[in-house]
Amino acid sequence: MNLREQYEQFQKETLSSYATLPQNSKGRVFDAQKCDLRTDFQRDRDKIIHSKAFRRLKHKTQVFVTPE
């Protein structure tokens, strides 16, 4: 059993019954080779965090004005 499978088993045992587990996902539009270390959800998260568009938001601040 590789590290990804161990992590998926850990998630299955510890997460809420309402959580979406990586092994129950519908899959991908384009087939990608399974990684031995990270789940598909972890790979998707890393793609977003390390994308150029997301990195441009690094030093931005959100300001909310409350109407009176």
CNS distance restraints for C-alpha pairs under 8 A (distance, minus, plus):
assign (resid   1 and name CA) (resid   5 and name CA) 6.10 0.50 0.50
assign (resid   1 and name CA) (resid   6 and name CA) 6.63 0.50 0.50
assign (resid   2 and name CA) (resid   6 and name CA) 6.35 0.50 0.50
assign (resid   2 and name CA) (resid  36 and name CA) 6.17 0.50 0.50
assign (resid   2 and name CA) (resid  37 and name CA) 7.34 0.50 0.50
assign (resid   3 and name CA) (resid   7 and name CA) 6.20 0.50 0.50
assign (resid   3 and name CA) (resid  36 and name CA) 6.39 0.50 0.50
assign (resid   3 and name CA) (resid  37 and name CA) 5.35 0.50 0.50
assign (resid   3 and name CA) (resid  38 and name CA) 7.73 0.50 0.50
assign (resid   4 and name CA) (resid   8 and name CA) 6.18 0.50 0.50
assign (resid   4 and name CA) (resid  35 and name CA) 7.53 0.50 0.50
assign (resid   4 and name CA) (resid  36 and name CA) 5.53 0.50 0.50
assign (resid   4 and name CA) (resid  37 and name CA) 4.79 0.50 0.50
assign (resid   4 and name CA) (resid  38 and name CA) 5.35 0.50 0.50
assign (resid   4 and name CA) (resid  39 and name CA) 5.90 0.50 0.50
assign (resid   5 and name CA) (resid   9 and name CA) 6.16 0.50 0.50
assign (resid   5 and name CA) (resid  36 and name CA) 7.96 0.50 0.50
assign (resid   6 and name CA) (resid  10 and name CA) 6.21 0.50 0.50
assign (resid   7 and name CA) (resid  11 and name CA) 6.20 0.50 0.50
assign (resid   8 and name CA) (resid  12 and name CA) 6.18 0.50 0.50
assign (resid   8 and name CA) (resid  21 and name CA) 7.69 0.50 0.50
assign (resid   8 and name CA) (resid  22 and name CA) 7.21 0.50 0.50
assign (resid   8 and name CA) (resid  23 and name CA) 7.37 0.50 0.50
assign (resid   8 and name CA) (resid  39 and name CA) 7.48 0.50 0.50
assign (resid   9 and name CA) (resid  13 and name CA) 6.34 0.50 0.50
assign (resid  10 and name CA) (resid  14 and name CA) 6.16 0.50 0.50
assign (resid  11 and name CA) (resid  15 and name CA) 5.43 0.50 0.50
assign (resid  11 and name CA) (resid  21 and name CA) 7.31 0.50 0.50
assign (resid  12 and name CA) (resid  21 and name CA) 7.01 0.50 0.50
assign (resid  15 and name CA) (resid  19 and name CA) 6.35 0.50 0.50
assign (resid  20 and name CA) (resid  24 and name CA) 6.92 0.50 0.50
assign (resid  20 and name CA) (resid  25 and name CA) 7.32 0.50 0.50
assign (resid  21 and name CA) (resid  25 and name CA) 6.74 0.50 0.50
assign (resid  22 and name CA) (resid  39 and name CA) 6.67 0.50 0.50
assign (resid  22 and name CA) (resid  40 and name CA) 6.49 0.50 0.50
assign (resid  22 and name CA) (resid  41 and name CA) 6.32 0.50 0.50
assign (resid  28 and name CA) (resid  32 and name CA) 7.68 0.50 0.50
assign (resid  34 and name CA) (resid  39 and name CA) 7.99 0.50 0.50
assign (resid  34 and name CA) (resid  40 and name CA) 7.69 0.50 0.50
assign (resid  35 and name CA) (resid  39 and name CA) 7.03 0.50 0.50
assign (resid  35 and name CA) (resid  40 and name CA) 7.98 0.50 0.50
assign (resid  38 and name CA) (resid  42 and name CA) 5.84 0.50 0.50
assign (resid  38 and name CA) (resid  43 and name CA) 6.38 0.50 0.50
assign (resid  39 and name CA) (resid  43 and name CA) 6.36 0.50 0.50
assign (resid  40 and name CA) (resid  44 and name CA) 6.21 0.50 0.50
assign (resid  41 and name CA) (resid  45 and name CA) 6.17 0.50 0.50
assign (resid  42 and name CA) (resid  46 and name CA) 6.20 0.50 0.50
assign (resid  43 and name CA) (resid  47 and name CA) 6.24 0.50 0.50
assign (resid  44 and name CA) (resid  48 and name CA) 6.43 0.50 0.50
assign (resid  45 and name CA) (resid  49 and name CA) 6.23 0.50 0.50
assign (resid  46 and name CA) (resid  50 and name CA) 5.96 0.50 0.50
assign (resid  47 and name CA) (resid  51 and name CA) 5.93 0.50 0.50
assign (resid  48 and name CA) (resid  54 and name CA) 6.68 0.50 0.50
assign (resid  49 and name CA) (resid  54 and name CA) 6.06 0.50 0.50
assign (resid  49 and name CA) (resid  55 and name CA) 7.13 0.50 0.50
assign (resid  50 and name CA) (resid  54 and name CA) 6.92 0.50 0.50
assign (resid  50 and name CA) (resid  55 and name CA) 6.65 0.50 0.50
assign (resid  51 and name CA) (resid  55 and name CA) 6.29 0.50 0.50
assign (resid  52 and name CA) (resid  56 and name CA) 6.32 0.50 0.50
assign (resid  53 and name CA) (resid  57 and name CA) 7.13 0.50 0.50
assign (resid  54 and name CA) (resid  58 and name CA) 7.19 0.50 0.50
